Amino acid sequence: MMFGTLALLGLLAMAPNWAVVDIPYPDAAGTGEVHELAPETQVTEALIAYARSKSAAPLRKSEIVVTRIDAGKATARVTRAGRVEIVYLEHVGQEWKVVRTE
């Protein structure tokens, strides 16, 4: 019993000096798979780009609300400088594009 306790204490005393080199970490590059962003995120990014092109003032997150996304079409409400604008988007190729505003 005494020998086991001494051996354990000796191991614990040396533990801070051990280099941690054998821990397998996942590859940063991964398997080459590209994960597509959620449609809500893609639409929001398209709306941010649209709103920035129309306004010099910085945008706040609460100014853009995605109200509906259906089969390649989306509707959102963008509020800038007290003005509310309804924006219609369509999924063209790999990105969302603004097709009309009200």
SEKE-281150 format. One record per atom (N, C-alpha, C, CB): atom name; residue number from 1; x, y, z; residue in three letters. Coordinates in nm, 3 decimals. Atoms other than C-alpha are relative to their C-alpha. Glycine has a CB too. Layout:
// SEKE-281150
+------+------+---------+---------+---------+------+
: name : resi :      c1 :      c2 :      c3 : resn :
+------+------+---------+---------+---------+------+
:   CA :  NUM :       X :       Y :       Z :  ALA :
...
+------+------+---------+---------+---------+------+
// end
This chain:
// SEKE-281150
+------+------+---------+---------+---------+------+
: name : resi :      c1 :      c2 :      c3 : resn :
+------+------+---------+---------+---------+------+
:    N :    1 :   0.082 :  -0.118 :   0.000 :  MET :
:   CA :    1 :   0.000 :   0.000 :   0.000 :  MET :
:    C :    1 :   0.087 :   0.126 :   0.000 :  MET :
:   CB :    1 :  -0.094 :  -0.001 :   0.120 :  MET :
:    N :    2 :  -0.089 :  -0.115 :  -0.011 :  MET :
:   CA :    2 :   0.279 :   0.238 :   0.092 :  MET :
:    C :    2 :   0.074 :   0.022 :  -0.131 :  MET :
:   CB :    2 :   0.099 :  -0.019 :   0.114 :  MET :
:    N :    3 :  -0.071 :  -0.011 :   0.125 :  PHE :
:   CA :    3 :   0.467 :   0.162 :  -0.230 :  PHE :
:    C :    3 :  -0.090 :   0.059 :  -0.110 :  PHE :
:   CB :    3 :   0.054 :  -0.136 :  -0.044 :  PHE :
:    N :    4 :   0.096 :  -0.051 :   0.099 :  GLY :
:   CA :    4 :   0.156 :   0.229 :  -0.443 :  GLY :
:    C :    4 :  -0.024 :   0.149 :   0.019 :  GLY :
:   CB :    4 :  -0.132 :  -0.075 :   0.011 :  GLY :
:    N :    5 :   0.022 :  -0.141 :  -0.029 :  THR :
:   CA :    5 :   0.100 :   0.563 :  -0.273 :  THR :
:    C :    5 :   0.121 :   0.083 :  -0.042 :  THR :
:   CB :    5 :  -0.029 :   0.020 :   0.149 :  THR :
:    N :    6 :  -0.122 :  -0.071 :   0.040 :  LEU :
:   CA :    6 :   0.463 :   0.665 :  -0.324 :  LEU :
:    C :    6 :   0.014 :   0.007 :  -0.152 :  LEU :
:   CB :    6 :   0.123 :  -0.069 :   0.061 :  LEU :
:    N :    7 :  -0.008 :   0.002 :   0.147 :  ALA :
:   CA :    7 :   0.451 :   0.562 :  -0.691 :  ALA :
:    C :    7 :  -0.098 :   0.101 :  -0.059 :  ALA :
:   CB :    7 :  -0.029 :  -0.142 :  -0.055 :  ALA :
:    N :    8 :   0.102 :  -0.094 :   0.049 :  LEU :
:   CA :    8 :   0.131 :   0.762 :  -0.745 :  LEU :
:    C :    8 :   0.045 :   0.144 :   0.027 :  LEU :
:   CB :    8 :  -0.136 :  -0.026 :   0.067 :  LEU :
:    N :    9 :  -0.048 :  -0.135 :  -0.030 :  LEU :
:   CA :    9 :   0.277 :   1.068 :  -0.572 :  LEU :
:    C :    9 :   0.116 :   0.039 :  -0.090 :  LEU :
:   CB :    9 :   0.042 :   0.009 :   0.147 :  LEU :
:    N :   10 :  -0.112 :  -0.027 :   0.090 :  GLY :
:   CA :   10 :   0.592 :   1.039 :  -0.784 :  GLY :
:    C :   10 :  -0.049 :   0.033 :  -0.140 :  GLY :
:   CB :   10 :   0.094 :  -0.119 :  -0.004 :  GLY :
:    N :   11 :   0.056 :  -0.027 :   0.131 :  LEU :
:   CA :   11 :   0.389 :   1.024 :  -1.104 :  LEU :
:    C :   11 :  -0.068 :   0.138 :  -0.004 :  LEU :
:   CB :   11 :  -0.101 :  -0.109 :  -0.038 :  LEU :
:    N :   12 :   0.068 :  -0.130 :  -0.005 :  LEU :
:   CA :   12 :   0.177 :   1.323 :  -1.001 :  LEU :
:    C :   12 :   0.099 :   0.115 :   0.010 :  LEU :
:   CB :   12 :  -0.096 :   0.004 :   0.118 :  LEU :
:    N :   13 :  -0.101 :  -0.105 :  -0.013 :  ALA :
:   CA :   13 :   0.489 :   1.521 :  -0.912 :  ALA :
:    C :   13 :   0.068 :   0.026 :  -0.134 :  ALA :
:   CB :   13 :   0.105 :  -0.039 :   0.104 :  ALA :
:    N :   14 :  -0.064 :  -0.017 :   0.130 :  MET :
:   CA :   14 :   0.632 :   1.462 :  -1.261 :  MET :
:    C :   14 :  -0.099 :   0.045 :  -0.109 :  MET :
:   CB :   14 :   0.066 :  -0.130 :  -0.042 :  MET :
:    N :   15 :   0.101 :  -0.028 :   0.103 :  ALA :
:   CA :   15 :   0.305 :   1.527 :  -1.449 :  ALA :
:    C :   15 :   0.013 :   0.138 :  -0.064 :  ALA :
:   CB :   15 :  -0.136 :  -0.013 :   0.060 :  ALA :
:    N :   16 :  -0.010 :  -0.130 :   0.068 :  PRO :
:   CA :   16 :   0.356 :   1.902 :  -1.509 :  PRO :
:    C :   16 :   0.114 :   0.009 :  -0.100 :  PRO :
:   CB :   16 :   0.017 :   0.108 :   0.101 :  PRO :
:    N :   17 :  -0.114 :  -0.004 :   0.091 :  ASN :
:   CA :   17 :   0.682 :   1.824 :  -1.692 :  ASN :
:    C :   17 :  -0.024 :  -0.081 :  -0.128 :  ASN :
:   CB :   17 :   0.122 :  -0.052 :   0.070 :  ASN :
:    N :   18 :   0.024 :   0.082 :   0.117 :  TRP :
:   CA :   18 :   0.524 :   1.587 :  -1.945 :  TRP :
:    C :   18 :  -0.050 :   0.087 :  -0.113 :  TRP :
:   CB :   18 :  -0.102 :  -0.112 :   0.031 :  TRP :
:    N :   19 :   0.045 :  -0.074 :   0.118 :  ALA :
:   CA :   19 :   0.483 :   1.727 :  -2.293 :  ALA :
:    C :   19 :  -0.124 :  -0.067 :  -0.057 :  ALA :
:   CB :   19 :   0.113 :   0.007 :  -0.108 :  ALA :
:    N :   20 :   0.124 :   0.053 :   0.057 :  VAL :
:   CA :   20 :   0.140 :   1.686 :  -2.442 :  VAL :
:    C :   20 :   0.015 :   0.005 :  -0.151 :  VAL :
:   CB :   20 :  -0.127 :   0.080 :   0.049 :  VAL :
:    N :   21 :  -0.024 :   0.003 :   0.144 :  VAL :
:   CA :   21 :   0.231 :   1.581 :  -2.794 :  VAL :
:    C :   21 :  -0.078 :  -0.111 :  -0.069 :  VAL :
:   CB :   21 :   0.147 :  -0.017 :  -0.028 :  VAL :
:    N :   22 :   0.067 :   0.114 :   0.061 :  ASP :
:   CA :   22 :   0.032 :   1.264 :  -2.849 :  ASP :
:    C :   22 :  -0.151 :   0.016 :  -0.010 :  ASP :
:   CB :   22 :   0.031 :  -0.123 :   0.079 :  ASP :
:    N :   23 :   0.145 :  -0.020 :   0.008 :  ILE :
:   CA :   23 :  -0.315 :   1.416 :  -2.836 :  ILE :
:    C :   23 :  -0.038 :   0.024 :  -0.146 :  ILE :
:   CB :   23 :  -0.045 :   0.119 :   0.090 :  ILE :
:    N :   24 :   0.038 :  -0.020 :   0.140 :  PRO :
:   CA :   24 :  -0.476 :   1.376 :  -3.178 :  PRO :
:    C :   24 :  -0.102 :   0.114 :  -0.012 :  PRO :
:   CB :   24 :  -0.059 :  -0.131 :  -0.059 :  PRO :
:    N :   25 :   0.090 :  -0.112 :   0.024 :  TYR :
:   CA :   25 :  -0.635 :   1.700 :  -3.295 :  TYR :
:    C :   25 :  -0.061 :  -0.016 :  -0.138 :  TYR :
:   CB :   25 :   0.075 :   0.135 :   0.012 :  TYR :
:    N :   26 :   0.059 :   0.009 :   0.134 :  PRO :
:   CA :   26 :  -0.879 :   1.715 :  -3.585 :  PRO :
:    C :   26 :   0.073 :   0.094 :  -0.096 :  PRO :
:   CB :   26 :  -0.152 :   0.033 :   0.004 :  PRO :
:    N :   27 :  -0.066 :  -0.083 :   0.100 :  ASP :
:   CA :   27 :  -0.731 :   1.850 :  -3.904 :  ASP :
:    C :   27 :  -0.079 :   0.127 :  -0.023 :  ASP :
:   CB :   27 :   0.017 :  -0.078 :  -0.132 :  ASP :
:    N :   28 :   0.067 :  -0.127 :   0.027 :  ALA :
:   CA :   28 :  -0.806 :   2.215 :  -3.965 :  ALA :
:    C :   28 :  -0.059 :   0.000 :  -0.140 :  ALA :
:   CB :   28 :   0.097 :   0.117 :   0.018 :  ALA :
:    N :   29 :   0.048 :   0.002 :   0.137 :  ALA :
:   CA :   29 :  -0.846 :   2.147 :  -4.335 :  ALA :
:    C :   29 :  -0.120 :  -0.093 :  -0.014 :  ALA :
:   CB :   29 :   0.111 :  -0.044 :  -0.095 :  ALA :
:    N :   30 :   0.113 :   0.091 :   0.006 :  GLY :
:   CA :   30 :  -1.092 :   1.867 :  -4.270 :  GLY :
:    C :   30 :   0.007 :  -0.092 :  -0.120 :  GLY :
:   CB :   30 :  -0.130 :   0.078 :  -0.002 :  GLY :
:    N :   31 :   0.007 :   0.092 :   0.112 :  THR :
:   CA :   31 :  -1.207 :   1.640 :  -4.548 :  THR :
:    C :   31 :  -0.024 :   0.072 :  -0.131 :  THR :
:   CB :   31 :  -0.108 :  -0.103 :   0.022 :  THR :
:    N :   32 :   0.023 :  -0.076 :   0.122 :  GLY :
:   CA :   32 :  -1.251 :   1.919 :  -4.799 :  GLY :
:    C :   32 :  -0.147 :   0.031 :  -0.024 :  GLY :
:   CB :   32 :   0.055 :  -0.075 :  -0.116 :  GLY :
:    N :   33 :   0.143 :  -0.027 :   0.016 :  GLU :
:   CA :   33 :  -1.627 :   1.938 :  -4.746 :  GLU :
:    C :   33 :  -0.028 :   0.148 :   0.027 :  GLU :
:   CB :   33 :  -0.083 :  -0.089 :   0.094 :  GLU :
:    N :   34 :   0.042 :  -0.138 :  -0.021 :  VAL :
:   CA :   34 :  -1.782 :   2.281 :  -4.777 :  VAL :
:    C :   34 :  -0.143 :  -0.003 :   0.050 :  VAL :
:   CB :   34 :   0.013 :   0.085 :  -0.132 :  VAL :
:    N :   35 :   0.134 :  -0.003 :  -0.057 :  HIS :
:   CA :   35 :  -2.080 :   2.338 :  -4.554 :  HIS :
:    C :   35 :  -0.071 :   0.125 :  -0.046 :  HIS :
:   CB :   35 :   0.005 :  -0.007 :   0.154 :  HIS :
:    N :   36 :   0.077 :  -0.112 :   0.050 :  GLU :
:   CA :   36 :  -2.343 :   2.556 :  -4.711 :  GLU :
:    C :   36 :  -0.068 :   0.071 :   0.117 :  GLU :
:   CB :   36 :  -0.104 :  -0.046 :  -0.105 :  GLU :
:    N :   37 :   0.065 :  -0.078 :  -0.104 :  LEU :
:   CA :   37 :  -2.481 :   2.835 :  -4.498 :  LEU :
:    C :   37 :  -0.151 :  -0.020 :  -0.007 :  LEU :
:   CB :   37 :   0.034 :   0.150 :  -0.013 :  LEU :
:    N :   38 :   0.145 :   0.011 :  -0.005 :  ALA :
:   CA :   38 :  -2.842 :   2.823 :  -4.388 :  ALA :
:    C :   38 :  -0.062 :   0.109 :  -0.089 :  ALA :
:   CB :   38 :  -0.052 :   0.012 :   0.146 :  ALA :
:    N :   39 :   0.063 :  -0.100 :   0.086 :  PRO :
:   CA :   39 :  -3.082 :   3.005 :  -4.624 :  PRO :
:    C :   39 :  -0.025 :   0.133 :   0.070 :  PRO :
:   CB :   39 :  -0.131 :  -0.054 :  -0.053 :  PRO :
:    N :   40 :   0.024 :  -0.124 :  -0.074 :  GLU :
:   CA :   40 :  -3.167 :   3.258 :  -4.352 :  GLU :
:    C :   40 :   0.127 :   0.085 :   0.005 :  GLU :
:   CB :   40 :  -0.049 :  -0.031 :   0.142 :  GLU :
:    N :   41 :  -0.127 :  -0.071 :  -0.006 :  THR :
:   CA :   41 :  -2.800 :   3.348 :  -4.321 :  THR :
:    C :   41 :   0.036 :   0.058 :  -0.136 :  THR :
:   CB :   41 :   0.112 :  -0.094 :   0.049 :  THR :
:    N :   42 :  -0.030 :  -0.048 :   0.135 :  GLN :
:   CA :   42 :  -2.755 :   3.376 :  -4.698 :  GLN :
:    C :   42 :  -0.086 :   0.120 :  -0.036 :  GLN :
:   CB :   42 :  -0.021 :  -0.113 :  -0.103 :  GLN :
:    N :   43 :   0.091 :  -0.111 :   0.029 :  VAL :
:   CA :   43 :  -3.062 :   3.600 :  -4.730 :  VAL :
:    C :   43 :   0.040 :   0.123 :   0.080 :  VAL :
:   CB :   43 :  -0.146 :  -0.038 :   0.030 :  VAL :
:    N :   44 :  -0.041 :  -0.113 :  -0.084 :  THR :
:   CA :   44 :  -2.949 :   3.818 :  -4.440 :  THR :
:    C :   44 :   0.126 :   0.066 :  -0.055 :  THR :
:   CB :   44 :   0.024 :  -0.046 :   0.144 :  THR :
:    N :   45 :  -0.122 :  -0.057 :   0.057 :  GLU :
:   CA :   45 :  -2.604 :   3.861 :  -4.597 :  GLU :
:    C :   45 :  -0.030 :   0.078 :  -0.128 :  GLU :
:   CB :   45 :   0.102 :  -0.111 :  -0.029 :  GLU :
:    N :   46 :   0.039 :  -0.072 :   0.122 :  ALA :
:   CA :   46 :  -2.763 :   3.959 :  -4.931 :  ALA :
:    C :   46 :  -0.069 :   0.131 :   0.035 :  ALA :
:   CB :   46 :  -0.092 :  -0.087 :  -0.087 :  ALA :
:    N :   47 :   0.070 :  -0.122 :  -0.044 :  LEU :
:   CA :   47 :  -2.986 :   4.211 :  -4.749 :  LEU :
:    C :   47 :   0.098 :   0.102 :   0.058 :  LEU :
:   CB :   47 :  -0.108 :  -0.034 :   0.104 :  LEU :
:    N :   48 :  -0.100 :  -0.091 :  -0.056 :  ILE :
:   CA :   48 :  -2.690 :   4.358 :  -4.562 :  ILE :
:    C :   48 :   0.076 :   0.069 :  -0.113 :  ILE :
:   CB :   48 :   0.099 :  -0.075 :   0.093 :  ILE :
:    N :   49 :  -0.071 :  -0.059 :   0.115 :  ALA :
:   CA :   49 :  -2.504 :   4.408 :  -4.890 :  ALA :
:    C :   49 :  -0.089 :   0.102 :  -0.071 :  ALA :
:   CB :   49 :   0.046 :  -0.109 :  -0.099 :  ALA :
:    N :   50 :   0.095 :  -0.092 :   0.065 :  TYR :
:   CA :   50 :  -2.815 :   4.569 :  -5.042 :  TYR :
:    C :   50 :  -0.016 :   0.128 :   0.082 :  TYR :
:   CB :   50 :  -0.137 :  -0.069 :  -0.019 :  TYR :
:    N :   51 :   0.022 :  -0.116 :  -0.086 :  ALA :
:   CA :   51 :  -2.875 :   4.798 :  -4.743 :  ALA :
:    C :   51 :   0.125 :   0.088 :   0.006 :  ALA :
:   CB :   51 :  -0.040 :  -0.045 :   0.141 :  ALA :
:    N :   52 :  -0.124 :  -0.079 :  -0.003 :  ARG :
:   CA :   52 :  -2.510 :   4.904 :  -4.731 :  ARG :
:    C :   52 :   0.019 :   0.077 :  -0.129 :  ARG :
:   CB :   52 :   0.120 :  -0.091 :   0.026 :  ARG :
:    N :   53 :  -0.015 :  -0.070 :   0.127 :  SER :
:   CA :   53 :  -2.519 :   4.995 :  -5.099 :  SER :
:    C :   53 :  -0.094 :   0.120 :  -0.009 :  SER :
:   CB :   53 :  -0.026 :  -0.096 :  -0.116 :  SER :
:    N :   54 :   0.098 :  -0.108 :   0.004 :  LYS :
:   CA :   54 :  -2.818 :   5.223 :  -5.034 :  LYS :
:    C :   54 :   0.018 :   0.104 :   0.109 :  LYS :
:   CB :   54 :  -0.137 :  -0.057 :   0.010 :  LYS :
:    N :   55 :  -0.011 :  -0.090 :  -0.115 :  SER :
:   CA :   55 :  -2.705 :   5.390 :  -4.710 :  SER :
:    C :   55 :   0.145 :   0.015 :   0.042 :  SER :
:   CB :   55 :  -0.084 :  -0.052 :   0.116 :  SER :
:    N :   56 :  -0.135 :  -0.026 :  -0.050 :  ALA :
:   CA :   56 :  -2.388 :   5.552 :  -4.582 :  ALA :
:    C :   56 :   0.008 :  -0.021 :   0.150 :  ALA :
:   CB :   56 :   0.043 :   0.143 :  -0.035 :  ALA :
:    N :   57 :   0.002 :   0.017 :  -0.146 :  ALA :
:   CA :   57 :  -2.497 :   5.517 :  -4.218 :  ALA :
:    C :   57 :   0.024 :  -0.147 :   0.036 :  ALA :
:   CB :   57 :  -0.134 :   0.050 :   0.059 :  ALA :
:    N :   58 :  -0.021 :   0.139 :  -0.041 :  PRO :
:   CA :   58 :  -2.386 :   5.205 :  -4.028 :  PRO :
:    C :   58 :  -0.134 :  -0.068 :   0.034 :  PRO :
:   CB :   58 :   0.095 :  -0.006 :   0.123 :  PRO :
:    N :   59 :   0.123 :   0.075 :  -0.023 :  LEU :
:   CA :   59 :  -2.651 :   4.932 :  -3.999 :  LEU :
:    C :   59 :   0.001 :  -0.065 :   0.137 :  LEU :
:   CB :   59 :  -0.019 :  -0.107 :  -0.107 :  LEU :
:    N :   60 :   0.017 :   0.076 :  -0.123 :  ARG :
:   CA :   60 :  -2.786 :   4.778 :  -3.683 :  ARG :
:    C :   60 :  -0.075 :  -0.128 :  -0.035 :  ARG :
:   CB :   60 :  -0.078 :   0.083 :   0.110 :  ARG :
:    N :   61 :   0.059 :   0.130 :   0.030 :  LYS :
:   CA :   61 :  -2.894 :   4.414 :  -3.673 :  LYS :
:    C :   61 :  -0.152 :   0.005 :   0.002 :  LYS :
:   CB :   61 :   0.049 :  -0.103 :   0.100 :  LYS :
:    N :   62 :   0.145 :  -0.005 :  -0.013 :  SER :
:   CA :   62 :  -3.250 :   4.503 :  -3.572 :  SER :
:    C :   62 :  -0.068 :   0.066 :  -0.120 :  SER :
:   CB :   62 :  -0.038 :   0.075 :   0.125 :  SER :
:    N :   63 :   0.058 :  -0.068 :   0.115 :  GLU :
:   CA :   63 :  -3.299 :   4.692 :  -3.899 :  GLU :
:    C :   63 :  -0.038 :  -0.097 :  -0.112 :  GLU :
:   CB :   63 :   0.097 :   0.102 :  -0.052 :  GLU :
:    N :   64 :   0.029 :   0.098 :   0.104 :  ILE :
:   CA :   64 :  -3.324 :   4.371 :  -4.108 :  ILE :
:    C :   64 :  -0.075 :  -0.117 :   0.061 :  ILE :
:   CB :   64 :   0.130 :  -0.048 :  -0.070 :  ILE :
:    N :   65 :   0.080 :   0.112 :  -0.047 :  VAL :
:   CA :   65 :  -3.597 :   4.113 :  -4.054 :  VAL :
:    C :   65 :  -0.042 :  -0.084 :  -0.120 :  VAL :
:   CB :   65 :  -0.125 :   0.049 :   0.080 :  VAL :
:    N :   66 :   0.040 :   0.091 :   0.108 :  VAL :
:   CA :   66 :  -3.634 :   3.812 :  -4.285 :  VAL :
:    C :   66 :  -0.136 :  -0.056 :   0.040 :  VAL :
:   CB :   66 :   0.106 :  -0.116 :  -0.022 :  VAL :
:    N :   67 :   0.135 :   0.041 :  -0.036 :  THR :
:   CA :   67 :  -4.007 :   3.743 :  -4.290 :  THR :
:    C :   67 :  -0.042 :  -0.133 :  -0.059 :  THR :
:   CB :   67 :  -0.095 :   0.105 :  -0.042 :  THR :
:    N :   68 :   0.044 :   0.124 :   0.063 :  ARG :
:   CA :   68 :  -4.038 :   3.451 :  -4.530 :  ARG :
:    C :   68 :   0.103 :  -0.049 :  -0.102 :  ARG :
:   CB :   68 :  -0.136 :   0.019 :  -0.067 :  ARG :
:    N :   69 :  -0.084 :   0.063 :   0.101 :  ILE :
:   CA :   69 :  -3.827 :   3.207 :  -4.733 :  ILE :
:    C :   69 :  -0.075 :  -0.122 :  -0.051 :  ILE :
:   CB :   69 :   0.142 :  -0.039 :   0.058 :  ILE :
:    N :   70 :   0.071 :   0.111 :   0.062 :  ASP :
:   CA :   70 :  -4.002 :   2.971 :  -4.977 :  ASP :
:    C :   70 :   0.058 :  -0.033 :  -0.136 :  ASP :
:   CB :   70 :  -0.150 :   0.032 :  -0.013 :  ASP :
:    N :   71 :  -0.041 :   0.055 :   0.130 :  ALA :
:   CA :   71 :  -3.856 :   2.763 :  -5.262 :  ALA :
:    C :   71 :   0.071 :   0.101 :  -0.090 :  ALA :
:   CB :   71 :  -0.121 :  -0.053 :  -0.072 :  ALA :
:    N :   72 :  -0.078 :  -0.089 :   0.083 :  GLY :
:   CA :   72 :  -3.598 :   3.007 :  -5.390 :  GLY :
:    C :   72 :  -0.045 :   0.144 :  -0.002 :  GLY :
:   CB :   72 :   0.000 :  -0.050 :  -0.136 :  GLY :
:    N :   73 :   0.047 :  -0.139 :  -0.010 :  LYS :
:   CA :   73 :  -3.790 :   3.325 :  -5.302 :  LYS :
:    C :   73 :  -0.005 :   0.038 :   0.147 :  LYS :
:   CB :   73 :  -0.141 :   0.018 :  -0.067 :  LYS :
:    N :   74 :   0.000 :  -0.048 :  -0.139 :  ALA :
:   CA :   74 :  -3.764 :   3.538 :  -4.990 :  ALA :
:    C :   74 :  -0.056 :   0.140 :   0.007 :  ALA :
:   CB :   74 :   0.142 :  -0.004 :   0.058 :  ALA :
:    N :   75 :   0.051 :  -0.133 :  -0.027 :  THR :
:   CA :   75 :  -3.928 :   3.844 :  -4.843 :  THR :
:    C :   75 :   0.059 :   0.047 :   0.132 :  THR :
:   CB :   75 :  -0.157 :   0.002 :   0.004 :  THR :
:    N :   76 :  -0.058 :  -0.054 :  -0.123 :  ALA :
:   CA :   76 :  -3.773 :   4.072 :  -4.583 :  ALA :
:    C :   76 :  -0.041 :   0.146 :   0.016 :  ALA :
:   CB :   76 :   0.155 :  -0.013 :  -0.002 :  ALA :
:    N :   77 :   0.030 :  -0.141 :  -0.032 :  ARG :
:   CA :   77 :  -3.831 :   4.405 :  -4.411 :  ARG :
:    C :   77 :   0.130 :   0.065 :   0.043 :  ARG :
:   CB :   77 :  -0.110 :   0.012 :   0.111 :  ARG :
:    N :   78 :  -0.122 :  -0.074 :  -0.032 :  VAL :
:   CA :   78 :  -3.544 :   4.653 :  -4.403 :  VAL :
:    C :   78 :  -0.042 :   0.139 :   0.045 :  VAL :
:   CB :   78 :   0.099 :   0.008 :  -0.123 :  VAL :
:    N :   79 :   0.031 :  -0.132 :  -0.053 :  THR :
:   CA :   79 :  -3.573 :   4.965 :  -4.186 :  THR :
:    C :   79 :   0.127 :   0.082 :   0.004 :  THR :
:   CB :   79 :  -0.065 :  -0.010 :   0.142 :  THR :
:    N :   80 :  -0.117 :  -0.090 :   0.003 :  ARG :
:   CA :   80 :  -3.333 :   5.250 :  -4.256 :  ARG :
:    C :   80 :  -0.050 :   0.142 :   0.019 :  ARG :
:   CB :   80 :   0.080 :  -0.014 :  -0.133 :  ARG :
:    N :   81 :   0.031 :  -0.141 :  -0.026 :  ALA :
:   CA :   81 :  -3.355 :   5.603 :  -4.120 :  ALA :
:    C :   81 :  -0.150 :   0.023 :   0.015 :  ALA :
:   CB :   81 :   0.054 :   0.087 :  -0.114 :  ALA :
:    N :   82 :   0.143 :  -0.015 :  -0.024 :  GLY :
:   CA :   82 :  -3.715 :   5.552 :  -4.008 :  GLY :
:    C :   82 :  -0.089 :  -0.041 :  -0.116 :  GLY :
:   CB :   82 :  -0.029 :   0.141 :   0.035 :  GLY :
:    N :   83 :   0.076 :   0.041 :   0.118 :  ARG :
:   CA :   83 :  -3.821 :   5.426 :  -4.351 :  ARG :
:    C :   83 :  -0.002 :  -0.152 :  -0.009 :  ARG :
:   CB :   83 :   0.060 :   0.063 :  -0.129 :  ARG :
:    N :   84 :   0.013 :   0.144 :   0.010 :  VAL :
:   CA :   84 :  -3.954 :   5.071 :  -4.387 :  VAL :
:    C :   84 :  -0.010 :  -0.039 :  -0.148 :  VAL :
:   CB :   84 :  -0.124 :  -0.051 :   0.079 :  VAL :
:    N :   85 :  -0.003 :   0.044 :   0.139 :  GLU :
:   CA :   85 :  -3.882 :   4.890 :  -4.712 :  GLU :
:    C :   85 :  -0.019 :  -0.152 :  -0.003 :  GLU :
:   CB :   85 :   0.135 :   0.041 :  -0.070 :  GLU :
:    N :   86 :   0.020 :   0.143 :   0.019 :  ILE :
:   CA :   86 :  -4.013 :   4.547 :  -4.818 :  ILE :
:    C :   86 :   0.087 :  -0.042 :  -0.119 :  ILE :
:   CB :   86 :  -0.153 :  -0.035 :  -0.024 :  ILE :
:    N :   87 :  -0.096 :   0.043 :   0.101 :  VAL :
:   CA :   87 :  -3.746 :   4.362 :  -5.017 :  VAL :
:    C :   87 :  -0.033 :  -0.144 :  -0.041 :  VAL :
:   CB :   87 :   0.147 :   0.012 :   0.052 :  VAL :
:    N :   88 :   0.024 :   0.133 :   0.054 :  TYR :
:   CA :   88 :  -3.810 :   4.062 :  -5.243 :  TYR :
:    C :   88 :   0.129 :  -0.051 :  -0.063 :  TYR :
:   CB :   88 :  -0.116 :   0.003 :  -0.105 :  TYR :
:    N :   89 :  -0.123 :   0.059 :   0.050 :  LEU :
:   CA :   89 :  -3.521 :   3.828 :  -5.322 :  LEU :
:    C :   89 :  -0.030 :  -0.133 :  -0.069 :  LEU :
:   CB :   89 :   0.101 :  -0.021 :   0.115 :  LEU :
:    N :   90 :   0.008 :   0.130 :   0.065 :  GLU :
:   CA :   90 :  -3.470 :   3.527 :  -5.548 :  GLU :
:    C :   90 :   0.136 :  -0.067 :   0.005 :  GLU :
:   CB :   90 :  -0.049 :   0.013 :  -0.147 :  GLU :
:    N :   91 :  -0.124 :   0.078 :  -0.003 :  HIS :
:   CA :   91 :  -3.212 :   3.250 :  -5.530 :  HIS :
:    C :   91 :   0.042 :  -0.025 :  -0.144 :  HIS :
:   CB :   91 :  -0.018 :  -0.134 :   0.079 :  HIS :
:    N :   92 :  -0.051 :   0.012 :   0.137 :  VAL :
:   CA :   92 :  -3.010 :   3.277 :  -5.852 :  VAL :
:    C :   92 :   0.139 :  -0.062 :   0.006 :  VAL :
:   CB :   92 :   0.004 :   0.140 :  -0.071 :  VAL :
:    N :   93 :  -0.129 :   0.070 :  -0.007 :  GLY :
:   CA :   93 :  -2.728 :   3.028 :  -5.899 :  GLY :
:    C :   93 :   0.030 :  -0.040 :   0.143 :  GLY :
:   CB :   93 :   0.114 :   0.088 :  -0.056 :  GLY :
:    N :   94 :  -0.040 :   0.032 :  -0.137 :  GLN :
:   CA :   94 :  -2.550 :   3.009 :  -5.565 :  GLN :
:    C :   94 :  -0.022 :   0.115 :   0.098 :  GLN :
:   CB :   94 :   0.146 :  -0.039 :   0.003 :  GLN :
:    N :   95 :   0.018 :  -0.116 :  -0.089 :  GLU :
:   CA :   95 :  -2.659 :   3.346 :  -5.422 :  GLU :
:    C :   95 :  -0.140 :   0.056 :  -0.011 :  GLU :
:   CB :   95 :   0.102 :   0.109 :  -0.032 :  GLU :
:    N :   96 :   0.129 :  -0.066 :  -0.004 :  TRP :
:   CA :   96 :  -2.961 :   3.552 :  -5.331 :  TRP :
:    C :   96 :   0.016 :   0.140 :  -0.057 :  TRP :
:   CB :   96 :  -0.057 :   0.005 :   0.146 :  TRP :
:    N :   97 :  -0.005 :  -0.133 :   0.063 :  LYS :
:   CA :   97 :  -3.035 :   3.865 :  -5.535 :  LYS :
:    C :   97 :  -0.132 :   0.074 :   0.026 :  LYS :
:   CB :   97 :   0.026 :  -0.012 :  -0.153 :  LYS :
:    N :   98 :   0.118 :  -0.085 :  -0.017 :  VAL :
:   CA :   98 :  -3.273 :   4.154 :  -5.469 :  VAL :
:    C :   98 :  -0.061 :   0.021 :  -0.137 :  VAL :
:   CB :   98 :   0.036 :   0.137 :   0.069 :  VAL :
:    N :   99 :   0.066 :  -0.017 :   0.129 :  VAL :
:   CA :   99 :  -3.530 :   4.159 :  -5.749 :  VAL :
:    C :   99 :  -0.096 :   0.117 :  -0.001 :  VAL :
:   CB :   99 :  -0.075 :  -0.126 :  -0.037 :  VAL :
:    N :  100 :   0.095 :  -0.110 :  -0.004 :  ARG :
:   CA :  100 :  -3.771 :   4.424 :  -5.626 :  ARG :
:    C :  100 :  -0.015 :   0.050 :   0.144 :  ARG :
:   CB :  100 :  -0.137 :  -0.043 :  -0.057 :  ARG :
:    N :  101 :   0.024 :  -0.059 :  -0.132 :  THR :
:   CA :  101 :  -3.845 :   4.660 :  -5.338 :  THR :
:    C :  101 :  -0.128 :   0.082 :  -0.004 :  THR :
:   CB :  101 :   0.119 :   0.089 :   0.045 :  THR :
:    N :  102 :   0.120 :  -0.084 :  -0.014 :  GLU :
:   CA :  102 :  -4.156 :   4.841 :  -5.214 :  GLU :
:    C :  102 :   0.019 :   0.097 :   0.113 :  GLU :
:   CB :  102 :  -0.126 :  -0.085 :   0.025 :  GLU :
+------+------+---------+---------+---------+------+
// end
